[in-house]
Amino acid sequence: MMFGENTQLSSMANAIRFLSADAIEKSKSGHPGMPLGMADVATVLFSKFIKLNPQAPHWFDRDRFVLSAGHGSMLMYSLLYLMGYEDISIDDLMNFRQLGAKTAGHPEYGHLAGIDMTTGPLGQGISSAVGMALAERIINAKYGDDLCSHYTYVINGDGCLMEGISEEAISLAGHLRLNKLIVLWDNNNITIDGTVDKANSTDQIKRFQAVGWNTQEIDGHDYSAIEKAIAKAQKSDKPTLIACKTKIGFGAPNKAGTSKCHGSPLGADEVAAMRKALNWNYDPFEVPEEILSAWRSAARRNAETYAKWQEKAQAAGKEFDDYINDRLPADWDKHLKALEEKAISEQTKVATRKASQLCLEQIMPYVPQIVGGSADLAASNLTFVDGMKTVTADDYNGNNIMYGIREHAMGAIMNGLALHGGVIPYGGTFFVFSDYMRPSMRLAALMGIRAIYVLTHDSIGVGEDGPTHQPVEHLASYRAMPNIYTFRPCDVVETAECWRVAIESEKTPSILALSRQNLPLLRTSADINLSARGGYIIAGDKNKRQATLIATGSEVSLAVEAMHKLAEEGINVAVVSMPCTELFDKQDISYQEDVLGTAPRIAIEAAAKFGWERYVGLKGDVIGMDGFGASGPAEELYGYFGITLEEVVDSVKNCLK
């Protein structure tokens, strides 16, 4: 590399450093160490390698970039501004971390066009990037290099590698030989509390090699070494880890190389000293024209590649355009409707996990973007149907992912698949093990993406496996999470209706909480998707009711049984099936009042009682769980915990006194 080019790259990197330091100093909050330390690596990556077009930021065949070390967000914001993305300005950088700013404390998906995912919780970025790289390979296998061939780059730090989720994700990436995944590790030996060796002595190079990655070690401030390493990684037959030895806070004379610059502003004196040390004779937020021009020129280098791709994409036609934009085919659900009618005519009695599999049989052949999978529980979750094909390292042209026993990674990889585009992911495990996935599910809800969780064995109906496998608080906890639909259907028809809503909900992830035990068919009509309203009267006369029973899932049939028992004693009740409280809460108040009525209300659910008070009021009752479950046959457990016909009948009578 010529000295002149070296000098230019150094100036471009310093532009990142000072925009970052100035923004953090102005806000009096932020993490300057990583942007300063990784500025050289980022400069080489973005000016020489990464394929993107700021004028078409959502170009499908662009390279994906994930700042897994999301606390270093000013690195990302500085890059977006320098490269000329239209939706970010100097004013946005000056407004860093302020209320309402696009430049949030950590990168947030949807705030700025160049941000491919929300990061901040360590380990999530590198793990979701595995999903992006996998999506690229799946779509490449269908459409070829002309339409889908790009890299997924990650910048992460020690924290991402210490988080356990990263082990699951890199293991699967190595197993599937995702060779277009390139991770640039900011190997600076510093965490918030001090040097890494105080808490960790893992040899990360050997660790990655052990799970099937290629690895390289370089000086992260040597432009030539950085360029050669990335070029080599692009030709790899495996995913690649590039360990970039850097100095955190590079350029800050007194704080570089220490934890003092990790999570706090440098301070005015240190920023001034850094300006002098790096010979940056410009005011805060000032980037000289020649440096800004160099960045903008680098950003334009892919314009011709983009134009050629556009021509190929247009030639591929509407089918390809619909596919990559996750548009559903017309009448995609007509076979699902036929399943509902058949279930009603045949009075199909199956577990809702089986009902879900019946639905998937009518969905998978007709929605090309859907990719399923399970965390080693497909035989129990019933997430696999005839005609599905498993993705392997030798053949990516499939629609089933064997995640192995990696629930943490499955949730994050599903996020990456959904964020990439061209894939609508669903993944299965036992409902109780969704606790392992919760951070990823929360991010899916926060980002507003379509991911579907098939979570079976949804109650004490699990039976003999005992309290470790019996979800109790989970329904309440997910109902408390913003922007996620928690579905608990009662029969085949409701299961199909919930699947329909989940697939059509582009900006909301969905949970399908499904039973292990068989449940009777309760619906008499499927003309209207009643589950889409969250709750509705499934049985009884709303105008004659003396009480209302509200239930979900397996307890709806119990409520209907109690309705008939009470009718024998001259007491009229109506039964409300509430498959999704979140959707019910979105209905207008007149609909809610019409469904719930003014008579006493009793809620029934084989789970924690928490949350049902809002529907039953002070004069109502909740029949459910006050503690954890127990090991024993399911039918005995319902009796042991008082979720029985007799208990429901007695509760109604007590409420009527």
VENRA-V834340 format. One line per field, one symbol per residue. ss: DSSP state (H for helix, E for strand, L for the rest). psi: psi as a letter, one per 30 degrees, with the letter a starting at -180 (. if undefined). A space follows every 50 residues. Layout:
ss = ???
psi = ???
This chain:
ss = LLHHHHHHHHHHHHHHHHHHHHHHHHHLLLLHHHHHHHHHHHHHHHHHHL LLLHHHLLLLLLLEEEELLHHHHHHHHHHHHHLLLLLLLHHHHHLLLLLL LLLLLLLLELLELLLLLLLLLLLHHHHHHHHHHHHHHHHHHHHLLLLLLL LEEEEELHHHHHLHHHHHHHHHHHHLLLLLEEEEEEELLEELLEEHHHLL LLLHHHHHHHLLLEEEEEELLLHHHHHHHHHHHHLLLLLEEEEEELLLLL LLLLLLLLHHHLLLLLLHHHHHHHHHHLLLLLLLLLLLHHHHHHHHHHHH HHHHHHHHHHHHHHHHLHHHHHHHLLLLLLLLLHHHHHHHHHHHHHLLLE EHHHHHHHHHHHHLLLLLLEEEEELLLHHHHLLLLLLLLELLLLLLLLLE EELLLLHHHHHHHHHHHHHHLLLEEEEEEEHHHHHHHHHHHHHHHHHLLL EEEEEELLLHHHHHHLHHHLLLLHHHHHHLLLLEEEELLLLHHHHHHHHH HHHHLLLLEEEEEELLLEELLLLLLLLLLHHHHLLEEEELLLLLLLEEEE ELLHHHHHHHHHHHHHHHLLLLEEEEELLLHHHHHLLLHHHHHHHHLLLE EEEEEEEELLLLHHHHLLLLEEEEELLLLLLLLHHHHHHHLLLLHHHHHH HHHHHHL
psi = kleeeeeeeeeeefeeeeeeeeeeeefgkajfeeeeegeeeeeeefffek jljffifgkeglkkkjieiffhffeeeeeeeefgkfgkleeeefgkglkf kfilelkkkfekfgjflklejkfeeeeeeeeeeeeeeeeefefleefjjl ljkkklaeeefekfeeeeefeeeeeghifgkjkjkiifgkaegalefffk gkjeeeeeefgglkllkljggjeeeeeeeeeeefglgllkkjjjjljkgk fjeffkglffgegllekeeeeeeeeeeghjhllkgkjkeeeeeeeeeeff fgeeeeeeeeeeeeffaeeeeeefghkklkhfgefeeeeeeeeeefhkjl lfeeeeeeeeffeeffjffkkalliggefefhfklkflkkklffjfiagk kjfaiieeeeeeeeeeeeeekgkjkkkkakefgfeffeeeeeeeeefhlj kkjjjligaffebffaffgjkefeeeeeffkkhkkjkilfaeeeeeeeee eeefjfgklkkjjklelkklkfkfkgekifffgekljflljfffkflkkk llbffeeeeeeeeeeeefggjklkkkkifjeeeefflleeeeeeefaflk kkkkkiakfkffefefaffalkjbkfalalklkeeeeeeeggileeeeee eeeeff.
